Amino acid sequence: MKISIELTLLPLQNDFEEHIIAFIKKLRASNFKVLENPLSTQIYGDYDSLMPFLTEEIKSSFENLDNAVINLKIIKSDRSNYEPNF
């Protein structure tokens, strides 16, 4: 099953930027399609391979942070080619 995930990592500390950059670089280095914008990152792939990957990467990021929030939106479909029609 294909899924699309929009995520935003929010480190709650002063050196937040380096942690966000490191997290995005790990996503980029994966075999999944990754799209970025100034407010969030989207990653696309098969549920059974993407979810374990994200679980490990989120855990790894959290281990390097004192306090953090991650927002996830998961859509059951591949929306990587979405274009507004209005």
N, C-alpha and C positions, 0 to 999 in steps of 0.2 A: 504494500500500500504506500503510495506516494504522499508525502506531507510537506508543508511549508511552515517554517517557524520564524517568527519575528522575535528578536530578543534584544534586551538592553541591559547591560551590566552597569550597576550604579555603586561603585565603591564609596563608602561613607568615611572618607579620610582625605587628608590634604594632597597626597600624592596619587590621586585617582587616575590621572591621565596615563601614566605608565602601565597601570594594571589593565586599563581598557585596551590600550594598544597591544599589549602582550596577548590578551584574550582574542582579539580580532586576528592577529597574526596566526594563532593556532587554528582558528577556523579557516582562514585562507589556505593554510598548508594541507588541509584535508582534501579528500577526493570529492567533496560535496560542492555544489554550486553555491557561492556566497555572493550576495549583493549588499552594498552598504549605502547608507545615507547619513546625514549629520545627526540624526536622532536614534537610529537603530540599525541593526544588522539582520539580514534575512538569510536563512540557510535552507536548502532544499535537498530532499533525498528520500530514500526508502525508510519507512518507520523503523524496521528491525535493525538497520545499521546506523541510522542517524541518532536515535535516542540513546543507545549505549555510548556513542561517541560524545554526545553533549553531556551526558551524566558525568563522564570522566573529566571533561574539560571544565565543567562548572565546579566540580569538586576540587580540581587542581587550582583553579582561580581562588576559590574560597579559602583554601589552605594558606594562600599568600596574603590574605586580607584580614584585617581585624573585624571589620563590619562591612557588609555589602548586601545589596538587594539585586535580584535579577528578575526582570519581567519577561514572561514568555507568552506568546500567542501561537497556538498550534492549529493549523488548518488542514483538514483531510483532503488534500489535493495538491498538485504541483502548480503553484501560482506564479512561477518564475517568469513566465512570458506575458503576464498581465499588462494590458494597456487600456487606459480609460477610453471609453467610446462616447464621451460627452464633451 
